[in-house]
Amino acid sequence: MFGSEVDSERTFDKIRSMGRTGVRRRRMAVLATGAVLAGLWVGPVGQALGGAGGPMPISSHRYVVRGGDTLWSIAHRVVPEGDPRPVVDAIADANDVRAGDIRPGQILVIPQAG
């Protein structure tokens, strides 16, 4: 039994020593990998939560309401060949107004895509 070829102590007698450089390289590799993964995770999550950078600016211009104007007619002037419904909703949301609440002389912000 003790003199047999299969001895559990023999497998541990050939442990190679590891230098400090190998440990440092492994630590640096793990830290770099962790930093890359954290950056990949934090970037989209931060954007989704409105973190770094804040909201994207929306280009817009101002429009002075004239007599007889409605949100629909203003939206039709902004997008003459497209569907004015999304523009009507965007104007109403940007100015916190309803369709019948605009008055001549009132200044509306007209948001534009892009």
C-alpha positions as CSV (number, residue, x, y, z in Angstrom):
1,M,0.0,0.0,0.0
2,F,2.6,2.6,1.0
3,G,5.1,1.4,-1.6
4,S,2.7,1.4,-4.6
5,E,3.2,3.5,-7.7
6,V,0.0,5.5,-7.0
7,D,0.8,7.8,-4.1
8,S,-1.2,11.0,-3.5
9,E,1.9,12.8,-2.2
10,R,3.8,12.4,-5.4
11,T,1.4,14.7,-7.4
12,F,2.1,17.6,-5.1
13,D,5.9,17.5,-5.1
14,K,6.2,19.2,-8.5
15,I,4.6,22.6,-7.7
16,R,6.2,25.3,-9.8
17,S,6.8,28.6,-8.1
18,M,5.0,31.6,-9.3
19,G,6.8,34.9,-9.5
20,R,5.4,38.2,-8.4
21,T,5.2,39.4,-12.0
22,G,2.7,36.6,-12.9
23,V,0.4,37.6,-10.0
24,R,0.5,41.2,-10.9
25,R,-0.3,40.5,-14.5
26,R,-3.3,38.4,-13.5
27,R,-4.5,41.1,-11.2
28,M,-4.1,43.7,-13.9
29,A,-5.9,41.5,-16.4
30,V,-8.8,40.9,-14.0
31,L,-9.0,44.6,-13.1
32,A,-8.9,45.7,-16.8
33,T,-11.6,43.1,-17.7
34,G,-13.8,44.3,-14.8
35,A,-13.3,48.0,-15.8
36,V,-14.3,47.2,-19.4
37,L,-17.4,45.3,-18.3
38,A,-18.4,48.0,-15.9
39,G,-18.0,50.6,-18.6
40,L,-20.1,48.6,-21.0
41,W,-22.8,48.1,-18.3
42,V,-22.8,51.7,-16.9
43,G,-22.8,53.4,-20.3
44,P,-26.2,52.2,-21.5
45,V,-27.7,52.1,-18.0
46,G,-26.5,55.6,-17.3
47,Q,-28.0,56.8,-20.5
48,A,-31.3,55.1,-19.8
49,L,-31.5,56.6,-16.3
50,G,-30.6,60.1,-17.6
51,G,-27.2,60.1,-15.8
52,A,-24.2,61.5,-17.5
53,G,-24.8,64.1,-20.2
54,G,-28.5,64.7,-19.4
55,P,-31.3,64.8,-21.9
56,M,-30.5,65.2,-25.6
57,P,-31.3,68.7,-26.8
58,I,-34.2,69.0,-29.2
59,S,-34.1,71.7,-31.8
60,S,-37.1,74.0,-31.8
61,H,-38.4,77.3,-32.8
62,R,-41.0,79.7,-31.5
63,Y,-44.3,80.6,-33.2
64,V,-46.6,83.5,-32.3
65,V,-50.2,82.5,-32.5
66,R,-52.3,84.5,-34.9
67,G,-56.1,85.0,-34.9
68,G,-57.8,81.9,-36.2
69,D,-54.8,79.6,-35.6
70,T,-55.4,76.1,-34.2
71,L,-52.8,73.5,-33.2
72,W,-53.8,71.6,-36.3
73,S,-53.2,74.6,-38.6
74,I,-49.9,75.3,-37.0
75,A,-48.8,71.7,-37.3
76,H,-49.9,71.7,-40.9
77,R,-47.7,74.7,-41.6
78,V,-44.7,72.9,-39.9
79,V,-45.3,69.6,-41.7
80,P,-47.3,70.5,-44.9
81,E,-46.8,67.1,-46.6
82,G,-46.9,64.7,-43.6
83,D,-49.3,63.6,-40.9
84,P,-49.8,66.6,-38.5
85,R,-51.1,64.5,-35.6
86,P,-47.7,63.8,-34.0
87,V,-46.7,67.4,-34.4
88,V,-50.0,68.5,-32.8
89,D,-49.2,66.2,-29.9
90,A,-45.6,67.4,-29.7
91,I,-46.7,71.1,-29.6
92,A,-49.3,70.4,-27.0
93,D,-46.9,68.5,-24.8
94,A,-44.0,71.0,-25.2
95,N,-46.3,74.0,-24.2
96,D,-48.6,72.2,-21.8
97,V,-51.7,73.4,-23.7
98,R,-54.8,71.8,-25.1
99,A,-56.2,72.3,-28.6
100,G,-58.7,75.0,-27.6
101,D,-56.5,76.8,-25.1
102,I,-54.3,78.9,-27.5
103,R,-54.9,82.6,-27.9
104,P,-53.6,85.2,-30.4
105,G,-50.3,86.6,-29.3
106,Q,-49.3,83.5,-27.4
107,I,-45.8,82.2,-28.1
108,L,-45.6,78.4,-28.7
109,V,-42.4,76.4,-28.8
110,I,-42.5,74.1,-31.9
111,P,-40.3,71.1,-31.4
112,Q,-38.7,69.6,-34.5
113,A,-37.2,66.1,-35.0
114,G,-33.4,66.1,-35.3
